[in-house]
Amino acid sequence: MERIYHILLVEDNEGDIFLLLEAFEEGSVKTKISIARNGQEALDFLFRRGAFSEVERPDMVLLDINIPIFNGHEVLRQVKADPILKSIPVVVLTTSSNQKDIDLAYDNHCNSYVKKSMNMDDFMDGVKRIQGFWLELSTFSNR
């Protein structure tokens, strides 16, 4: 039986959400995508609070830095500080090429930092490469 990977996409830009969903649908790996549109929703989902108390934990998180309520750095910090959640790979996927954002993301233990391309074809190719590396090549923890 083919595995279905559960990905939490933390993104507030509807255009990027549409493109990411399309890229994963075109990929060779079966995925289930859950969407959080702000940092509070992402943390509630990951910590299974409120309306998210029964959700399945994701295999991977795609995290934008520039999101409302709690920014991506705060979400990343809390996830990687938690003994249960810290093993979930978090790929920062953002428009920011600011070196401070990059350094802070790695200081908070992101697994990868990828800058979104402004060119649609390059954006789609980048997402497919993320999918190929993390879902086809890498092996996840069972914790």
Secondary structure, DSSP 8 states (H G I E B T S, - for coil): ----EEEEEE---HHHHHHHHHHHHHSSS-EEEEEESSHHHHHHHHTT-GGGTT----SEEEE-SS-SSS-HHHHHHHHHHSTTGGGS-EEEEES---HHHHHHHHHTT-SEEEE--SSHHHHHHHHHHHHIIIIII------
